Amino acid sequence: MKEKKRINYTKKDIAKNLSTRTGLSNSYSLSIIDNLIQILKETICTDSINIKNFGTFKVLSKNERLGRNPKNKTSYVISARKTLSFIASKSMNEKMNN
């Protein structure tokens, strides 16, 4: 089975796509994208975000635990940390699978 090549998008790519679709300038589109990302960063740190028909971003707290290197069997402590989780909405999953 042949695997698809992964496509990475940058903020410039998204801003260019936005400016093409809306007719706004590239620099203005880039500032919109930057502001949106800044708002998401600030909001995610305090609460979870649910974007309708897109998905939910949550901050998960992971406890400290004991880890092990499988090559040399050395044990070490993995510190407590926070991670970001994204769960796609049902409509997003349906669009991806069709």
PECOR-V168104 format. One record per pair of residues at least 24 apart in sequence whose C-alpha atoms are under 10 Angstrom apart, sorted by the first residue. I is the first residue (numbers start at 1). J is the second residue. Records with the same first field share a line. If there is no record, write none. Layout:
I = J  J
This chain:
11 = 37
44 = 84
45 = 82  84
48 = 84  85  86
49 = 86
50 = 86  87  88  89
51 = 88  89
52 = 88  89  91  92
53 = 88  89  90  91  92  93
54 = 86  87  88  89  90  91  92  93
55 = 86  87  88  89  90  91  92  93
56 = 85  86  87  88  89
57 = 84  85  86  87  88
58 = 83  84  85  86  87
59 = 83  84  85  86
60 = 84  85
